[in-house]
Amino acid sequence: MSGSWCVAGLWQPALGWPRPRCVEARGRLRRMMETLAPFGFIYVGILVDAATIVGAAHASRALYGFLTLGIQPDVKPVTSVGALVALLAMLSTLQRGEYGLKHFAKSSGQVARAFSVWNFAFIAALALGFATKTSSDFSRGAIGVFYLSGFVSLALGRRMLTGVAAWLRRTRLTPPRRVVAIGLEDCLTTLRGGPDHRGEAVEVVSRIALRDHRAYMADDLALAAAAVRMYRPDEVYLAIPWARADMIEACVDALIRTPAEIHLGAEGILERFGEAKVTWLGEMVGLQVTRPPLSRLQQWEKRAFDIVVATMALIALAPLFAAIALLIRRETPGPALFRQKRYGFNQEPFRIFKFRTMTAMDDGANVVQATRADRRVTRVGAILRRYSIDELPQLINVLIGEMSIVGPRPHALAHDQRYVERLSRYARRHNVKPGITGWAQVWGHRGEITNDHDMHKRLEHDLYYVDNWSLWLDMKIILMTVLSPRAHSNAY
């Protein structure tokens, strides 16, 4: 009697030689899991979002009852809101295509995406309740508790999905994208594999060089197409300079019959842009290399946030403003407020409001920066500048629409004109409205600029904000401005 058995994928011979059936079965099972993992992850993401939101809705009922000690009436209707918000959140995420593994490759940005999805779903549900005249059936307090608990639950669920995606990568259940590179030898030698900017692994399984001569082109492309069919890659990458349009067209004609995606290798300039894509402008086709930092919907979202925050802040701070104005006028003659010209959105000039903190009120082309122990700074002004209180009147600029609560800090015109010539990317700061506080300021990049390196570090943080804006990032910067000592470390 002969036979064999398999434990944990290892062959253990019993009587006679092992047969390869167990190894083949294990290989087929592995390939099936690799195929199903990306699709299964989408369904897991949907279930996690639904469970966290509906669970938060049920939990908020009990939490609200505990907080009110049972004095308030029963809030059972809030549990039905959870199902509606969950449905809207899932549909929104599906429409954006953000349940895929690639969107959970990195933990950074998950809270911001969850915050955006949650606000859309929650506000849409409230609007629907208002339109159907059912909003009065729900307890306002319970809805508020649900808003907070639902967002926290959704964010934690998204972080859990990030961990699941990382586990799938570690166990290689999400295999790397297999690429066959075809092109001129000089271009092929510079190609590298490894993870892309989204964290997805890429493996160059073969490099096929084409001879740069028309007489050999047909034979080389026939061999390249045969190699693509043999390797069965996910993508084919054409490493050919764009100036060789004839060779690119011949490659596409030969390889388009193979079941693989074809990618045209980018020219060097595209390495500066992470989201380039082909677009149509009427009957003209082009390559879009940049996009507006904020979509139309995001602009409305940010503007609504600015109006609400600025209005509430001005009302709450009115007594403080009156007291500060009185102290400034009593110490030195002159106005309590002064206006200085700055560049704003689209590099359009405007006049910024500030509490006067100096005996001088420079404006125009010759503005002298404040330095440590600057004699022009008054005693009241030193306190105001130390805690950035002198910037608060810019809430008026926010209401007017010239500024935002959060954004790159506007510099004096003389400094803007100086650095826009020295730093090529400096002007991109004006792609969004300037802010009262910003990402650079909360990390301590503020105060006197003594050299180009100081401005370069400030510019890096400003451009990070421009390229990664979200309402959650704005709220984070506001909290850091209030709570972080670093935000006021170089204020003088």
C-alpha positions in Angstrom: 0.0 0.0 0.0 1.4 3.4 -1.0 0.3 7.0 -0.5 1.3 10.4 0.7 0.0 13.2 2.8 0.4 17.0 3.0 0.8 19.1 6.1 1.0 22.9 5.9 1.9 22.6 2.2 4.9 20.2 2.8 5.0 16.8 1.3 5.6 14.0 3.8 6.1 10.6 1.9 4.2 7.7 3.5 4.7 4.6 1.3 6.1 5.3 -2.1 7.0 8.5 -3.9 4.9 11.6 -3.4 2.6 12.7 -6.2 2.4 16.5 -7.1 -1.3 16.8 -6.7 -1.2 18.4 -3.3 1.4 21.0 -4.5 -0.8 21.7 -7.5 -3.9 22.0 -5.4 -2.1 24.4 -3.0 -0.9 26.4 -6.0 -4.3 26.7 -7.5 -5.7 27.7 -4.1 -3.1 30.4 -3.7 -3.7 31.8 -7.1 -7.5 31.8 -6.5 -6.9 33.7 -3.2 -4.7 36.2 -5.0 -7.4 36.8 -7.6 -10.2 37.1 -5.1 -8.3 39.2 -2.4 -8.7 42.6 -4.2 -12.4 42.0 -4.8 -13.0 40.5 -1.4 -11.4 43.6 0.2 -14.0 45.8 -1.5 -16.8 43.9 0.1 -15.0 43.8 3.5 -14.6 47.6 3.3 -18.3 48.1 2.6 -19.3 45.8 5.5 -16.9 47.6 7.9 -18.3 51.0 7.0 -21.9 49.8 7.4 -21.1 48.1 10.7 -19.3 51.0 12.2 -21.9 53.6 11.2 -25.0 51.6 12.2 -23.2 50.5 15.4 -22.4 54.1 16.2 -26.1 55.0 15.7 -27.2 52.4 18.1 -24.5 53.3 20.6 -25.3 57.0 20.4 -28.8 56.3 21.7 -27.5 54.6 24.8 -24.8 57.2 25.2 -27.2 60.1 24.9 -29.5 58.5 27.5 -26.6 58.2 29.9 -25.5 61.8 29.3 -29.0 63.1 30.0 -29.7 60.7 32.9 -32.9 59.6 31.2 -34.5 63.1 31.5 -34.8 63.5 27.7 -37.4 61.4 25.8 -36.5 58.2 24.0 -34.4 58.7 20.9 -35.1 55.5 19.0 -35.5 57.3 15.6 -31.8 58.1 15.6 -31.0 54.4 14.9 -32.9 54.6 11.6 -30.8 57.6 10.6 -27.7 55.3 10.9 -28.8 53.1 8.1 -29.5 56.0 5.8 -26.1 57.7 6.6 -24.3 54.3 6.1 -26.0 53.9 2.7 -25.0 57.4 1.6 -21.4 57.0 2.9 -21.0 53.7 1.0 -22.5 55.0 -2.2 -20.2 58.1 -2.0 -17.1 55.9 -1.5 -18.1 53.5 -4.2 -18.7 56.4 -6.6 -15.2 57.7 -5.8 -13.7 54.3 -6.3 -12.0 54.4 -2.9 -12.7 50.9 -1.6 -9.8 49.5 -3.6 -6.7 48.2 -1.9 -4.6 51.0 -3.4 -6.5 53.6 -1.4 -5.6 51.8 1.8 -1.9 51.3 0.9 -0.9 54.1 3.3 -2.3 55.1 6.7 -1.8 58.8 6.0 -4.9 60.5 4.7 -7.4 58.0 5.9 -8.9 60.2 8.6 -9.2 63.1 6.1 -11.0 60.9 3.6 -13.3 59.5 6.3 -14.1 63.0 7.5 -15.0 64.1 3.9 -17.2 61.0 3.3 -18.9 61.4 6.7 -19.7 65.0 6.3 -21.2 64.5 2.9 -23.4 61.5 4.1 -24.4 63.2 7.3 -25.3 66.6 5.7 -27.2 64.8 2.8 -29.2 62.8 5.4 -30.1 66.0 7.2 -31.1 67.7 4.0 -33.3 64.7 3.1 -34.9 64.9 6.6 -35.6 68.6 6.1 -37.1 68.0 2.6 -39.4 65.3 3.9 -40.3 67.3 7.0 -39.2 64.4 9.3 -36.2 66.2 10.9 -38.4 67.3 13.8 -38.9 63.6 14.8 -35.3 63.3 15.9 -33.6 64.6 19.1 -31.1 67.3 18.3 -28.8 66.2 21.1 -28.9 62.5 20.0 -28.1 63.6 16.4 -25.1 65.6 17.7 -23.8 62.6 19.7 -24.3 60.4 16.6 -22.3 62.9 14.5 -19.3 62.7 16.8 -19.5 58.9 17.6 -20.2 58.1 13.9 -17.1 59.9 12.6 -14.8 58.4 15.3 -16.2 54.9 14.5 -15.8 55.4 10.7 -12.2 56.7 11.1 -11.3 53.7 13.3 -12.9 51.3 10.8 -10.8 52.9 8.0 -7.6 52.5 10.0 -8.5 48.9 10.6 -8.9 48.4 6.8 -5.4 49.9 6.4 -4.1 47.2 8.7 -5.9 44.5 6.7 -4.4 45.8 3.5 -0.9 45.8 5.1 -1.5 42.1 6.2 -2.5 41.2 2.6 0.7 42.7 1.3 2.9 41.0 3.9 1.4 37.6 3.1 1.7 38.4 -0.7 -2.0 37.7 -1.2 -1.9 40.9 -3.2 0.8 40.0 -5.7 2.9 42.8 -7.3 1.8 44.1 -10.6 3.9 42.3 -13.2 5.4 44.5 -15.9 7.2 43.8 -19.2 9.3 46.8 -20.3 9.9 47.2 -24.0 12.0 49.9 -25.6 15.4 51.2 -26.4 18.3 49.8 -24.4 19.4 53.2 -23.0 15.9 53.8 -21.6 15.5 50.3 -20.2 18.6 50.5 -18.0 17.1 53.3 -15.9 13.9 51.4 -15.0 13.4 50.3 -11.4 10.8 48.1 -9.8 9.6 48.3 -6.2 6.5 50.1 -4.7 4.9 53.0 -6.5 3.8 56.3 -4.8 0.6 54.5 -3.6 2.5 51.6 -2.0 1.6 49.0 -4.6 4.4 46.6 -5.4 5.6 46.5 -9.0 7.9 43.8 -10.5 9.6 44.2 -13.8 9.6 40.6 -15.0 11.4 41.2 -18.3 13.1 43.9 -20.3 13.0 43.6 -24.0 15.3 45.8 -26.1 14.4 47.0 -29.6 17.1 47.7 -32.1 17.0 51.3 -33.3 16.7 50.4 -37.0 13.7 50.3 -39.3 14.9 47.1 -40.9 14.8 45.1 -37.7 11.6 46.6 -36.2 9.1 44.1 -37.5 11.1 41.1 -36.3 11.8 42.7 -32.9 8.2 43.5 -32.3 7.0 40.1 -33.2 9.4 38.6 -30.6 8.2 41.2 -28.1 4.6 40.3 -28.6 5.4 36.6 -28.2 7.3 37.3 -25.0 4.3 39.3 -23.6 2.0 36.4 -24.3 4.4 34.0 -22.6 5.0 36.2 -19.5 1.3 37.2 -19.2 2.1 40.5 -17.4 -0.5 42.9 -16.0 1.1 45.9 -17.9 3.4 46.6 -20.7 5.7 49.6 -20.3 7.0 51.3 -23.4 10.4 52.9 -22.6 10.7 55.0 -25.7 11.3 58.8 -26.0 8.2 60.7 -27.1 10.2 62.2 -30.0 10.1 58.7 -31.6 6.4 58.7 -32.5 6.9 56.3 -35.3 8.4 53.6 -33.1 5.7 54.2 -30.4 3.0 53.8 -33.0 4.5 50.6 -34.3 4.8 49.2 -30.7 1.2 49.9 -29.9 0.0 48.3 -33.2 2.0 45.2 -32.4 1.1 44.9 -28.7 -2.5 46.0 -28.7 -3.6 42.5 -29.6 -2.1 41.2 -26.3 -4.3 41.1 -23.1 -2.2 43.6 -21.1 -2.5 47.3 -20.3 -0.1 49.4 -22.4 1.6 52.3 -20.7 3.6 55.0 -22.5 6.7 55.8 -20.6 6.7 59.4 -19.3 9.2 62.1 -20.2 11.3 63.5 -17.4 9.1 66.5 -16.8 6.1 64.3 -15.8 8.1 63.1 -12.7 7.2 66.5 -11.2 3.4 65.7 -11.5 1.8 62.8 -9.8 -1.7 63.0 -11.4 -1.0 63.6 -15.1 -3.8 62.2 -17.3 -5.1 62.4 -20.9 -8.0 64.8 -21.3 -10.1 66.2 -24.1 -10.7 69.9 -24.7 -13.4 69.9 -27.3 -11.8 68.1 -30.2 -8.3 68.7 -28.9 -6.6 66.0 -26.9 -3.9 66.9 -24.3 -2.1 65.7 -21.2 -3.3 67.4 -18.0 -0.3 67.7 -15.7 -1.8 69.9 -13.0 -5.3 70.5 -11.5 -6.9 73.1 -9.3 -6.0 72.5 -5.7 -9.7 72.5 -4.8 -12.7 71.3 -6.8 -15.8 73.5 -7.1 -17.5 71.5 -4.4 -14.4 71.8 -2.1 -14.3 75.5 -2.7 -17.9 75.9 -1.5 -17.2 73.6 1.5 -14.1 75.6 2.5 -16.0 78.9 2.0 -18.9 77.8 4.1 -16.5 76.7 6.9 -14.7 80.1 6.7 -17.9 82.1 7.0 -19.3 80.1 9.9 -16.0 80.2 11.9 -15.2 83.8 11.1 -18.7 85.0 12.1 -18.8 83.1 15.4 -15.2 84.2 16.2 -15.9 87.9 15.5 -19.0 87.8 17.7 -17.2 86.0 20.6 -14.1 88.2 20.4 -15.8 91.6 20.0 -15.2 92.6 23.7 -11.5 91.5 23.4 -11.1 93.6 20.2 -12.5 96.6 22.0 -10.1 96.2 25.0 -7.1 95.7 22.7 -8.0 98.8 20.6 -8.2 100.9 23.8 -4.8 99.7 25.0 -3.1 100.4 21.7 -4.6 103.9 21.5 -3.6 104.7 25.1 0.1 103.6 24.6 0.9 105.3 21.4 -0.9 107.8 19.1 -2.3 106.4 15.9 -5.0 103.9 14.8 -5.7 100.6 16.5 -5.9 98.9 13.2 -3.8 99.3 10.1 -4.0 97.9 6.6 -1.1 96.6 4.5 -1.1 95.5 0.9 -0.5 91.8 0.3 -1.0 89.4 -2.6 -3.9 86.9 -2.3 -5.5 84.3 -4.5 -4.3 84.3 -8.1 -1.7 86.9 -7.0 -4.4 89.6 -6.7 -3.5 92.4 -4.3 -5.7 93.2 -1.3 -5.3 95.0 2.0 -4.9 92.9 5.2 -6.2 94.0 8.6 -4.0 93.8 11.6 -3.8 95.3 15.1 -1.1 97.9 15.1 1.9 96.6 17.1 4.6 99.0 16.0 5.3 102.7 15.9 5.8 102.4 12.1 3.3 101.3 9.5 5.4 100.4 6.5 3.6 99.5 3.2 4.6 99.2 -0.4 8.0 98.3 -1.9 10.2 98.9 1.2 8.8 96.9 4.1 11.4 96.2 6.8 10.8 92.8 8.6 10.4 92.7 12.3 13.4 91.3 14.1 14.0 90.1 17.7 14.0 93.0 20.2 12.8 95.3 17.4 12.6 98.9 18.8 9.6 99.7 16.7 7.4 97.1 18.5 5.4 98.6 21.3 4.9 97.0 24.7 1.3 96.0 24.0 2.4 95.0 20.5 5.0 92.6 21.8 2.3 90.7 23.7 0.0 90.7 20.8 2.7 89.5 18.4 3.9 86.8 20.9 0.5 85.1 20.8 -0.4 86.1 17.2 -3.4 88.1 18.6 -2.5 90.9 16.1 -3.6 88.7 13.3 -7.2 88.3 14.6 -8.7 91.3 12.7 -8.0 89.3 9.5 -11.3 87.5 10.3 -12.8 90.6 8.5 -10.7 89.7 5.4 -12.1 86.2 5.7 -15.7 87.4 5.7 -15.0 89.7 2.8 -13.7 86.7 0.9 -10.1 87.9 0.5 -8.6 85.3 2.9 -9.4 82.0 4.5 -9.1 80.8 8.1 -6.3 78.4 7.0 -3.9 78.8 4.1 -0.4 80.0 3.3 0.4 83.2 5.2 0.5 86.2 2.9 3.8 88.1 2.8 4.5 91.7 2.2 4.6 92.7 -1.5 8.3 93.4 -1.4 9.1 89.9 -0.1 6.7 88.2 -2.5 8.3 89.9 -5.5 11.8 89.0 -4.2 11.1 85.3 -3.7 8.9 84.7 -6.7 12.0 85.3 -8.8 14.4 83.1 -6.6 12.1 80.1 -6.1 10.4 78.6 -9.2 7.5 77.1 -7.3 6.9 80.1 -5.0 3.9 81.4 -7.0 2.0 78.2 -6.4 1.3 79.5 -2.9 -1.3 81.8 -4.6 -3.3 78.9 -6.0 -5.4 79.0 -2.8 -6.5 81.9 -0.6 -4.0 83.1 2.0 -4.9 82.2 5.6 -4.7 83.6 9.1 -2.8 80.5 10.1 -1.2 77.8 8.0 0.7 74.5 7.9 4.1 76.2 7.9 3.2 78.4 10.9 2.1 75.5 13.1 5.4 73.8 12.5 7.3 76.9 13.6 8.2 78.3 10.1 7.4 81.9 10.8 9.0 85.1 11.8 12.0 86.8 10.2 13.3 85.3 6.9 17.1 85.5 7.0 18.0 83.4 4.0 16.6 81.4 1.1 16.8 78.2 3.1 14.3 79.5 5.6 11.9 80.5 2.8 12.4 77.1 1.1 11.3 75.2 4.2 8.3 77.5 4.6 7.5 77.0 0.9 7.6 73.2 1.2 5.0 73.2 4.0 2.8 75.7 2.1 2.8 73.6 -1.0 2.1 70.5 1.0 -1.1 72.2 2.2 -2.0 73.3 -1.4 -1.6 69.8 -2.7 -3.3 68.0 0.2 -6.1 70.2 1.3 -9.0 68.7 3.2 -11.5 70.2 5.7 -10.0 67.8 8.3 -6.5 69.3 7.7 -8.0 72.8 8.2 -9.4 71.7 11.6 -6.2 70.0 12.5 -4.2 73.2 11.8 -6.7 75.3 13.8 -6.3 73.0 16.8 -2.5 73.0 16.5 -2.5 76.8 16.3 -4.3 77.0 19.6 -2.7 74.1 21.4 0.9 73.6 20.0 3.7 75.7 21.5 5.6 75.3 18.2 3.0 77.5 16.5 4.2 80.5 18.4 7.9 79.6 18.8 9.2 82.2 16.4 6.6 84.9 16.9 8.1 88.3 17.8 
